[in-house]
């Protein structure tokens, strides 16, 4: 871990790989239409507006979560929400760049 990682400014690639090795679930928080136009195979689509209604289901899975969206803004909000509910989560950013890191 480098100095930038300590401040959350380093590369997410290592963390994403660590989450993937732990069996993380990928949740795409874009709209249903955005998701239909392209997404990571095997990811779940829980649009940001309805994510809070899925908290119990996500907790029941008992797995870490990688959230993604189009650019990273909505997934940042989603990560904060899930973290507040005690879910191990990382913001994967935009889905297309996340796909390349997987």
Secondary structure as a PSIPRED ss2 file (coil, helix, strand):
# PSIPRED VFORMAT (PSIPRED V4.0)

   1 X C   1.000  0.000  0.000
   2 X C   1.000  0.000  0.000
   3 X H   0.000  1.000  0.000
   4 X H   0.000  1.000  0.000
   5 X H   0.000  1.000  0.000
   6 X H   0.000  1.000  0.000
   7 X C   1.000  0.000  0.000
   8 X C   1.000  0.000  0.000
   9 X C   1.000  0.000  0.000
  10 X C   1.000  0.000  0.000
  11 X C   1.000  0.000  0.000
  12 X C   1.000  0.000  0.000
  13 X H   0.000  1.000  0.000
  14 X H   0.000  1.000  0.000
  15 X H   0.000  1.000  0.000
  16 X H   0.000  1.000  0.000
  17 X H   0.000  1.000  0.000
  18 X H   0.000  1.000  0.000
  19 X H   0.000  1.000  0.000
  20 X H   0.000  1.000  0.000
  21 X H   0.000  1.000  0.000
  22 X C   1.000  0.000  0.000
  23 X C   1.000  0.000  0.000
  24 X C   1.000  0.000  0.000
  25 X E   0.000  0.000  1.000
  26 X E   0.000  0.000  1.000
  27 X E   0.000  0.000  1.000
  28 X E   0.000  0.000  1.000
  29 X C   1.000  0.000  0.000
  30 X C   1.000  0.000  0.000
  31 X C   1.000  0.000  0.000
  32 X H   0.000  1.000  0.000
  33 X H   0.000  1.000  0.000
  34 X H   0.000  1.000  0.000
  35 X H   0.000  1.000  0.000
  36 X H   0.000  1.000  0.000
  37 X C   1.000  0.000  0.000
  38 X C   1.000  0.000  0.000
  39 X C   1.000  0.000  0.000
  40 X C   1.000  0.000  0.000
  41 X C   1.000  0.000  0.000
  42 X C   1.000  0.000  0.000
  43 X C   1.000  0.000  0.000
  44 X E   0.000  0.000  1.000
  45 X E   0.000  0.000  1.000
  46 X C   1.000  0.000  0.000
  47 X C   1.000  0.000  0.000
  48 X H   0.000  1.000  0.000
  49 X H   0.000  1.000  0.000
  50 X H   0.000  1.000  0.000
  51 X H   0.000  1.000  0.000
  52 X H   0.000  1.000  0.000
  53 X H   0.000  1.000  0.000
  54 X H   0.000  1.000  0.000
  55 X H   0.000  1.000  0.000
  56 X H   0.000  1.000  0.000
  57 X H   0.000  1.000  0.000
  58 X H   0.000  1.000  0.000
  59 X H   0.000  1.000  0.000
  60 X H   0.000  1.000  0.000
  61 X H   0.000  1.000  0.000
  62 X C   1.000  0.000  0.000
  63 X C   1.000  0.000  0.000
  64 X C   1.000  0.000  0.000
  65 X E   0.000  0.000  1.000
  66 X E   0.000  0.000  1.000
  67 X E   0.000  0.000  1.000
  68 X E   0.000  0.000  1.000
  69 X E   0.000  0.000  1.000
  70 X C   1.000  0.000  0.000
  71 X C   1.000  0.000  0.000
  72 X C   1.000  0.000  0.000
  73 X H   0.000  1.000  0.000
  74 X H   0.000  1.000  0.000
  75 X H   0.000  1.000  0.000
  76 X H   0.000  1.000  0.000
  77 X H   0.000  1.000  0.000
  78 X H   0.000  1.000  0.000
  79 X H   0.000  1.000  0.000
  80 X H   0.000  1.000  0.000
  81 X H   0.000  1.000  0.000
  82 X H   0.000  1.000  0.000
  83 X H   0.000  1.000  0.000
  84 X H   0.000  1.000  0.000
  85 X C   1.000  0.000  0.000
  86 X C   1.000  0.000  0.000
  87 X C   1.000  0.000  0.000
  88 X C   1.000  0.000  0.000
  89 X E   0.000  0.000  1.000
  90 X E   0.000  0.000  1.000
  91 X E   0.000  0.000  1.000
  92 X E   0.000  0.000  1.000
  93 X E   0.000  0.000  1.000
  94 X E   0.000  0.000  1.000
  95 X H   0.000  1.000  0.000
  96 X H   0.000  1.000  0.000
  97 X H   0.000  1.000  0.000
  98 X H   0.000  1.000  0.000
  99 X H   0.000  1.000  0.000
 100 X H   0.000  1.000  0.000
 101 X H   0.000  1.000  0.000
 102 X C   1.000  0.000  0.000
